[in-house]
Amino acid sequence: MERSFAQVAFGSLVTTDQGVYFIAIGLGPVQVAGNTCYAISLASPIGQLLQGKAAGDAISFNGKRIVVQAVE
């Protein structure tokens, strides 16, 4: 089963200008096809900020501006 997302939610893959996040359970950094992806939960501080955001939205985390580029 394939799902698509318009906004950040559980199960989405979020590409930002600062990295790629998989919204699931908090595992931290994982290697996928030679690239680092951060598996985070919606309960984490950054997960809470990203929840409900869409491509083009921005958040502020630890004094850095992070722009959501894509949500899959």
CYANA upper distance limits for C-alpha pairs under 8 A (distance plus 0.5 A):
  4 SER  CA     12 SER  CA      8.34
  4 SER  CA     72 GLU  CA      6.14
  5 PHE  CA      9 ALA  CA      8.02
  5 PHE  CA     12 SER  CA      7.03
  5 PHE  CA     71 VAL  CA      6.63
  5 PHE  CA     72 GLU  CA      5.82
  6 ALA  CA     54 ALA  CA      6.63
  6 ALA  CA     55 ALA  CA      8.42
  6 ALA  CA     71 VAL  CA      6.86
  6 ALA  CA     72 GLU  CA      7.93
  7 GLN  CA     51 GLN  CA      7.99
  7 GLN  CA     52 GLY  CA      5.56
  7 GLN  CA     53 LYS  CA      5.72
  7 GLN  CA     54 ALA  CA      5.05
  7 GLN  CA     55 ALA  CA      8.16
  7 GLN  CA     71 VAL  CA      6.86
  8 VAL  CA     12 SER  CA      6.49
  8 VAL  CA     13 LEU  CA      8.35
  8 VAL  CA     14 VAL  CA      7.49
  8 VAL  CA     23 ILE  CA      8.37
  8 VAL  CA     50 LEU  CA      6.82
  8 VAL  CA     51 GLN  CA      5.54
  8 VAL  CA     52 GLY  CA      5.38
  8 VAL  CA     53 LYS  CA      5.88
  8 VAL  CA     54 ALA  CA      6.89
  8 VAL  CA     71 VAL  CA      6.82
  9 ALA  CA     23 ILE  CA      7.35
  9 ALA  CA     42 LEU  CA      8.26
  9 ALA  CA     51 GLN  CA      6.36
  9 ALA  CA     52 GLY  CA      6.93
 10 PHE  CA     23 ILE  CA      5.77
 10 PHE  CA     24 ALA  CA      6.16
 10 PHE  CA     41 SER  CA      8.32
 10 PHE  CA     42 LEU  CA      7.51
 11 GLY  CA     22 PHE  CA      7.36
 11 GLY  CA     23 ILE  CA      5.76
 11 GLY  CA     24 ALA  CA      6.04
 12 SER  CA     22 PHE  CA      6.51
 12 SER  CA     23 ILE  CA      5.98
 12 SER  CA     24 ALA  CA      8.33
 12 SER  CA     71 VAL  CA      7.02
 12 SER  CA     72 GLU  CA      6.04
 13 LEU  CA     20 VAL  CA      7.67
 13 LEU  CA     21 TYR  CA      6.30
 13 LEU  CA     22 PHE  CA      5.05
 13 LEU  CA     23 ILE  CA      6.87
 13 LEU  CA     71 VAL  CA      6.28
 13 LEU  CA     72 GLU  CA      5.56
 14 VAL  CA     20 VAL  CA      6.13
 14 VAL  CA     21 TYR  CA      5.53
 14 VAL  CA     22 PHE  CA      6.76
 14 VAL  CA     23 ILE  CA      8.15
 14 VAL  CA     68 VAL  CA      7.54
 14 VAL  CA     69 GLN  CA      8.13
 14 VAL  CA     70 ALA  CA      6.37
 14 VAL  CA     71 VAL  CA      5.18
 14 VAL  CA     72 GLU  CA      6.96
 15 THR  CA     19 GLY  CA      6.69
 15 THR  CA     20 VAL  CA      5.00
 15 THR  CA     21 TYR  CA      6.97
 15 THR  CA     68 VAL  CA      6.63
 15 THR  CA     69 GLN  CA      5.97
 15 THR  CA     70 ALA  CA      5.60
 15 THR  CA     71 VAL  CA      6.94
 16 THR  CA     20 VAL  CA      6.50
 16 THR  CA     21 TYR  CA      8.50
 16 THR  CA     66 ILE  CA      7.05
 16 THR  CA     67 VAL  CA      5.95
 16 THR  CA     68 VAL  CA      4.90
 16 THR  CA     69 GLN  CA      5.49
 16 THR  CA     70 ALA  CA      7.45
 17 ASP  CA     66 ILE  CA      6.77
 17 ASP  CA     67 VAL  CA      6.19
 17 ASP  CA     68 VAL  CA      7.30
 17 ASP  CA     69 GLN  CA      7.21
 18 GLN  CA     66 ILE  CA      6.77
 18 GLN  CA     67 VAL  CA      8.22
 19 GLY  CA     37 CYS  CA      7.68
 19 GLY  CA     38 TYR  CA      8.34
 20 VAL  CA     36 THR  CA      7.92
 20 VAL  CA     37 CYS  CA      5.59
 20 VAL  CA     38 TYR  CA      6.74
 21 TYR  CA     37 CYS  CA      6.09
 21 TYR  CA     38 TYR  CA      5.17
 21 TYR  CA     39 ALA  CA      6.30
 21 TYR  CA     40 ILE  CA      7.23
 22 PHE  CA     37 CYS  CA      7.30
 22 PHE  CA     38 TYR  CA      6.53
 22 PHE  CA     39 ALA  CA      5.17
 22 PHE  CA     40 ILE  CA      6.69
 23 ILE  CA     39 ALA  CA      6.52
 23 ILE  CA     40 ILE  CA      5.74
 23 ILE  CA     41 SER  CA      6.00
 23 ILE  CA     42 LEU  CA      7.07
 23 ILE  CA     47 GLY  CA      7.82
 24 ALA  CA     39 ALA  CA      6.82
 24 ALA  CA     40 ILE  CA      6.35
 24 ALA  CA     41 SER  CA      5.58
 24 ALA  CA     42 LEU  CA      7.80
 25 ILE  CA     39 ALA  CA      6.86
 25 ILE  CA     40 ILE  CA      6.02
 25 ILE  CA     41 SER  CA      5.15
 26 GLY  CA     39 ALA  CA      5.95
 26 GLY  CA     40 ILE  CA      4.60
 26 GLY  CA     41 SER  CA      5.39
 26 GLY  CA     44 SER  CA      8.28
 27 LEU  CA     38 TYR  CA      7.95
 27 LEU  CA     39 ALA  CA      5.70
 27 LEU  CA     40 ILE  CA      6.83
 28 GLY  CA     38 TYR  CA      5.68
 28 GLY  CA     39 ALA  CA      5.61
 28 GLY  CA     40 ILE  CA      6.75
 29 PRO  CA     36 THR  CA      6.67
 29 PRO  CA     37 CYS  CA      6.12
 29 PRO  CA     38 TYR  CA      4.79
 29 PRO  CA     39 ALA  CA      6.71
 30 VAL  CA     36 THR  CA      6.14
 30 VAL  CA     37 CYS  CA      5.87
 30 VAL  CA     38 TYR  CA      6.58
 30 VAL  CA     39 ALA  CA      7.47
 31 GLN  CA     35 ASN  CA      5.92
 31 GLN  CA     36 THR  CA      5.21
 31 GLN  CA     37 CYS  CA      6.72
 32 VAL  CA     36 THR  CA      6.72
 32 VAL  CA     37 CYS  CA      7.17
 40 ILE  CA     44 SER  CA      7.26
 40 ILE  CA     47 GLY  CA      7.07
 41 SER  CA     47 GLY  CA      6.34
 42 LEU  CA     46 ILE  CA      8.23
 42 LEU  CA     47 GLY  CA      4.67
 42 LEU  CA     48 GLN  CA      5.87
 42 LEU  CA     51 GLN  CA      7.26
 43 ALA  CA     47 GLY  CA      6.50
 43 ALA  CA     48 GLN  CA      6.42
 44 SER  CA     48 GLN  CA      6.58
 45 PRO  CA     49 LEU  CA      7.04
 46 ILE  CA     50 LEU  CA      6.64
 46 ILE  CA     61 PHE  CA      7.35
 47 GLY  CA     51 GLN  CA      6.48
 49 LEU  CA     59 ILE  CA      7.07
 50 LEU  CA     59 ILE  CA      7.62
 53 LYS  CA     57 ASP  CA      6.49
 53 LYS  CA     58 ALA  CA      8.36
 53 LYS  CA     68 VAL  CA      8.06
 54 ALA  CA     68 VAL  CA      7.16
 54 ALA  CA     70 ALA  CA      7.76
 54 ALA  CA     71 VAL  CA      7.03
 55 ALA  CA     67 VAL  CA      8.42
 55 ALA  CA     68 VAL  CA      5.51
 55 ALA  CA     69 GLN  CA      5.42
 55 ALA  CA     70 ALA  CA      5.36
 55 ALA  CA     71 VAL  CA      6.75
 56 GLY  CA     67 VAL  CA      6.90
 56 GLY  CA     68 VAL  CA      5.98
 56 GLY  CA     69 GLN  CA      6.36
 56 GLY  CA     70 ALA  CA      8.32
 57 ASP  CA     67 VAL  CA      6.42
 57 ASP  CA     68 VAL  CA      6.03
 57 ASP  CA     69 GLN  CA      8.48
 58 ALA  CA     65 ARG  CA      7.16
 58 ALA  CA     66 ILE  CA      5.97
 58 ALA  CA     67 VAL  CA      4.77
 58 ALA  CA     68 VAL  CA      6.47
 59 ILE  CA     65 ARG  CA      6.31
 59 ILE  CA     66 ILE  CA      5.84
 59 ILE  CA     67 VAL  CA      7.08
 60 SER  CA     64 LYS  CA      5.94
 60 SER  CA     65 ARG  CA      5.08
 60 SER  CA     66 ILE  CA      6.62
 61 PHE  CA     65 ARG  CA      7.01
 61 PHE  CA     66 ILE  CA      7.69
